[in-house]
């Protein structure tokens, strides 16, 4: 089974309340639509800070969520001198604290900083169609000059998913993957 890729740079998901605190309004403007239904890259950016280290120009993704989350790569973690857990989006248990700085203010989050795991967005009907029932994770074969096998790629099932492999810039660069490249899902049987 083939799937297209989506490479994800560092970004934040915010609640409406935190966005208002950082930007002074609730006008989260769309810059461009993303590959998942209802998701978009906004025109808003924040700075993330951990201790004395920070990264600026981190994009806010929309729409607003019911939790605050900062997704970075391992390379970003080295720059910030932190060791966040690798987690699924929305799973903030044991995530790290981070300060967010916007043009109108800043806020400290006692949790929310993670490295997102590799995952494939997929609908329940596609899970059945492709024989992926009762499977939590798969391997992905990448062709090309830096090809190889990506292990521990989790399935993220939702009714409105657009079939797509999401990975961060570190994984993409290691395998020479760009947005909209085609890769193959491998199912390992015991």
Secondary structure, DSSP 8 states (H G I E B T S, - for coil): -EEEEEEE-SEEE--HHHHHHHHSS----EEEE-SSTT-EEEEEEEEEEETTEEEEEEEEEES--SS-EEE--HHHHHHHT----EE-TT--TT-EEEEEEETTEEEEEEEEEEEE--EEEE-HHHHHHTT-TT-SEEEEEE-STT-EEEEEEEEEE-TT---EEEEEHHHHHHHT--TT-EEEEE----
